[in-house]
Structures are given as C-alpha cells and as structure tokens.
Amino acid sequence: MESKILLESGTNELEILEFIVGENHYGINVAKIREILPYKRPTPIPNSHPCVEGIYMPRDTIITVIDLNKSLAVPYVTNEETDMFVVTNFNKLNVAFHVQTVCGIHRVSWADISKPDESINDAGRSVATGFLKINGRLIVILDFEKIVTDISPETGLRMSDIDALGIRQRNNDPILIAEDSPLLGKLIHDSLTKAGYTQLIVTNNGQEAYDFLCQLKKEKLLYENVKCVITDIEMPQMDGHHLTKLIKEDPEMNGLPVIIFSSLVNEDMRRKGELLGADAQLSKPEIGSLVRVLDEIIAKYHNS
C-alpha cells in the first residue's frame, strides 16, 4: 500500500489509514504506522492485560499485540486468513494492533475532522479523538495513546518525573498549551502546575490557540500574555505543525518560542518541526524533560 507519508511541512494535512474492527470503520494517522502485516497468532504472555494478545517478532524486534476488538468491546471471531496487524511506533513504543480489514489511505485536512463533543468525550474517557466522513462512511479516529496507556499506565505521563525535579520556585510567566485530548491536557496542566508554572492557558486544538494569539496581537498584548507555546501535533481543525508555521511566519508573532510536545516526535517529524522553526521538540512521555526545556526557554526569553 503506497503512502506519501512525508507530506509537505505545515500544510494542515495528514494521511489516515482506514481499517475495520468488527463491522465498524476506524482511522489512524499514517505517521504512526511502521508497517501493515498479515495476522499471525502471537505468543501469549501469562498474566498480561486481557486486551494484550501476546507478543510478535516479525524480525529482530519484539512487538506487543493489542486486540482492538477487546479494547473497543466489539465482538468478533478472529479469522487468521484475513485479519491484519497494523504495526505502529509512537511514544517510542512499537505496538501491533489486531484489526480485521485494511481499507485504504485517505489524504485529508485536519479541518475536515470533527472533534467529539462533551457528551461523547466526558472526562476524557472516550478513545475517539475525531470523526471523518468519506464517501458516506463515518470513520472514527482513535486515540491510540490512550488505548495503550489504559492497558499500561507506566507508558503515559508520570507525575513522578516532576517529583524528581525537586523543590521549585513559583513562575508566573503565561504559557499557552494546545492539546486536544482532555486527559492529556489535564495531565500537562497538572504537571506544569506542580513544577511551579501558575499561568497556564489550555486550548483544545491549534485553531483555538491561533485564534487566541491573533486576538492578543490585535490588542497589542501578545508578549505580555504569552511567553511560550506548547503544542501537540495531531489535533482536529488545526495541527501543531500548521500552528507552528503560522506563528513563525508572522513577523509580529515569530518571537514566541514554540515547543512541540507529541507522541509523533520521531526522526521524520523532527525534521519537519525544524523546518517550521520549532524551538524544541519532545516525545510525550518525557514530561520531566518538557519542564527542563521550558525552564531553559523562559530563562533565555528573559535574558534576551
């Protein structure tokens, strides 16, 4: 299956792989995918989580296999002749997701993806990050990071990383955060608050963050009200790369430091971020590193 995975930087576009679990259509950002392989019965691991089928070693890497049917509570009997593995890499983890059918790849704009409302995403419990309609089919974009974190919490953000930083002073510099996941947005907010940052503005996607910045720019209050922007990459309406591009190409905004904090920070995505002018890029589990980099950027900002 061909994919132009390395799209031009900052276009607010992505490629979605459509696949079927049970009888429902779901999607994943192609940037998360390493490869797609035929299903092969994995080796079971005793006392593992019920959604973990086992481990699979196609070459020299051991990969954990997650049964999406069980994870999504979708009844299905495995067909070893037709089922597939979608092998992913994000948050520095290699995970294979067991699905039934791979349908194809669609190149779309983040603006075409609708964000779940609060009735669906109450308290961050939903694993749907967005919805996309293609040829009459509704495709649910899944939060694979949440699926993995629910199974193995130690793979997510750890407040213990903040504890390891020791006693810290209060910092009143306002920080703007763009993060579409309510759960991760709260964890980032709580982690930075615990690290001493008291003025945090959390927005749900890049569009909300950019609108906020534009309003401050219009009022000539930009640099008094935002000292740094922390952004995810994957977000409905506007992604973090496009947000970074808009900030860095605006002569009135480009003095704002931008930190990309995303599960997608791999070698290819890092090159994209550098081309767009991001000041730092970190993988999402590294909340302690985020605080240290934020400290350095804020200190540099005050000394410049």
N, C-alpha and C positions, 0 to 999 in steps of 0.2 A: 504494500500500500504506500503510494507516494505521498510525501508531505513536504511542503515548503515551510519547514518549522522555523527557519531563521528569517522571520518577516522583518521588513524594514523597521528600524527603531522608532518608537513613539507614534505609531500610526493609529493607536487605539483599536487595533485589530488583533484577533487571535484565531487559532485553528482549534476546532472542537472535534474530538473523536466521538461519534455516536455509537452506542452499543446497547444491547438488550440484556436485562436481567429479569428472569421470569417472562412476563409479557410486556414490560414497561421499557420505555426508551430513556436512556441517561446519557450524560456527556462528561468528558474530562478534557481539560486543556492539553493539547498535544505536547506542549513544552514540558509536561510532567512525564511523558512516556519515553521509556528506553526502547521497547520493542513489543511486538504482539506475537504470541506463540500459541501453537495448538495445546489444548489441555493435556496434561499428563498427571495421573494420580500422584499427589505429593506424599512424602513420608510423614506420617503422623508424629506429633510431639506429645508425649504424655503430660497430662495436667495443664495443657495450654488452654487459652481462651476458647470458648465454643465457636467463635467466628473464625478462628485460625484453623485452616485445613491441615497445615503442616509446613514442611519446607521443600523447596525445589532447587535443584542445582543444575541448570542447563549447561553451564560451562565451568568456570572456576569461582563463581560467586554463589553463596547460599542466599536464597531469596525466601522470605516468609510469604505464604499464600493465604490470602483472606477470602473467605467465601462471601461474596456480596449478597447472595440470596439470604443467608442467615443474618448478615449485618443489617440488611434493609427489611427483614422479615417478609420476604417474598417467597412463597412456596415454589419449589422446583426440584425435579429429579435430575441429577447430573447425567449428561449424555457425553461420554468420553470421546465419541466420534466427532462431535460438532462443537463442543464448548471450547472456550479460548482463555488464555491468560493475557491480561493487559499488565505488562511489567512496567513499573513506574520508578522514578527517582525524584524525591523531594525531601526537604529537611535532612539531607544527607542519608536517607534510608532507601533501600531497594525493597520494594514490595510488589508482589504479583496479585492482581485482583481477578478472581474467577468469575467470568461472565459467560453468557450463552452465545451471543452473536455480535460480531463487529460489523456495523452497517456502512461506515464511511467517515470521511473527514469534511468538515464544512468550515470555510473561512468566513468569519463574521466580525462585526464591530461589537465592542463592549456595550455600545449604546443600544444594541438590539436585545441585550439580555436584561430581563426584568428581575428586580430584586424581590425576594419573598417578603410579604408584609408581616406584621407582628403576630397576626393570628396563626401563621404557619411557623414562624421562627421565634416563638415565645421563649424567652430566657435563654436563647442560643441553643435550644435542644435539637433543632432540625439539622439534618445533614444536607439540605438543599441550599446552595448559595445563589441560585438564579434559575430562570426559566427561559427557554428559547423555542420559538415556533418555526419549524421548517417544513414546507410542503404539507401543512395541515397537521403535522405531528408535534406534540409537545415534548420537548426534551428537558429533563431535569438535570441541571448542572450540580454535581455532587461535591460536597466538602470532604475530600479525601483525607486532608489533615485531621479533621475531627473524627472521621471513622477510625483512623489509626490511633489517635490519642485516646479515644474512648476504650479501645482494646488494650493499649499500652500507655498509660498516663505519663510514664517517665520520658516518652519521646516528645512531649509538649513543653511549653514554657514552665520553668521551675523557679518558684519564688526563692528556693534555697540559694540560687545563684546570686540573688540580691543580698541575702543574708551574708554571703561570703565577702561582700564588698566592705563590710564593717560599718562603723558609725559614720554618718554622712551629714553634711550641713544642708540646711534648707535652701532651695533655689527657686526664685520667683520668676525666672525667665519663661515667657509663654511658649509652649511647644504645641504645634498643630499636628494631629495624628489622622491619617486617612486609612481606615481599616473597615472592611465590610462585614467581617464576622463579629457579631455581638459578643461572643465568648472571648475571642482573642483581643478584641478592642478593650474589654474589661480587664483582661489579664495584663495587657500592656499598660493600661491606665494605672492599675493597682501596683504593678511592678515599679513604674516610674515614680509614683507617689511614695512608695516605700523607700525609694532611692533618694527622696528629698525634693523632687520636682512637684511643685504645687499648682502651677498654672498650665493645665492640660486641656486642649480643645480637641475633642474626638468627633470626627465626621465619618459618615458611612461609606463614602467612596471618593474617588478622585474629583468627580464633578462637584460634589458638595464642598470639598476642600478648596478647589479652584474658585468657586463662586464666593466663598468666604474671603479668600485672598483678594479677589477683584474688588469686592466691596470695601475692604480696608484700603486698597490702593486708591479707589475713588475718593475716599475720605481723607487721604493723605496720612493714614495712621498705620501703614503696613508694618514698618520695622519696630514700632512701639508695641505692637500686639502679637507679633510672631517673630521668634528668634531662630526657629529651626522647624523643618517639616520632616516628619517620619511617615513614610508611605509603604503600604503593601503594593504588590504588582497586580495580582488578579483581583479586580473589582468591577461589578456591573456599572454601566453608564460611562465611566472613565477609569482606565487602569493607571497604575502608578508610573509607568514609563511615559505615558502621554502627559500626565500631570507634571512630571519632571521636565519634559520637553517644553511645555508651556511656561513654566517658571523660568527656566534657564534661557529661553529665547526672548523673554520680556525684559527690556532694559531697566524697567522700574522694579522688577522682582528678582532679577538674577543674582542679587547679593544674598538671597536667602539660602542657607545651607539645606540640602536635601539628603536624607538618609533613606535608602531603600532597605526595608526590613521584610523579607519574604521567604517563603519556603522554596521559591524558584531560583534562588541565587546560586546558579551553577556557572561553569566556565563561559558558556554561550551568553547567558543572561547578564553576567558580569561585564562582558564586552559591550553589550547593548547599553547598560547603565553608564559605563564610562563614556561612551559616545554621546550620551544625552547630558552629561555633565554632573551626574550624581556625585556628591561629596564623599559618600561612604555606602557600602552595600554589605548586608549581613544576613545570614540564614536565620530563620525564625526561632529555632530553639535557643539561640545564643543571646538571651535576654541580658545576661551579665555583660557581655561584650557590647550590646547596644548602649547600656548605661555608660560604660567607659568611653565609647566613641562619642556619645552625646556630650559627656563632660569635656572632652578634648575640643570638640567643635564650638561649644559655648564659650570655653576659655579663650579660644582663638578669636571668636567673634568679638569678645570684649576687649581683647588686646590689639585688634586691628584698627 
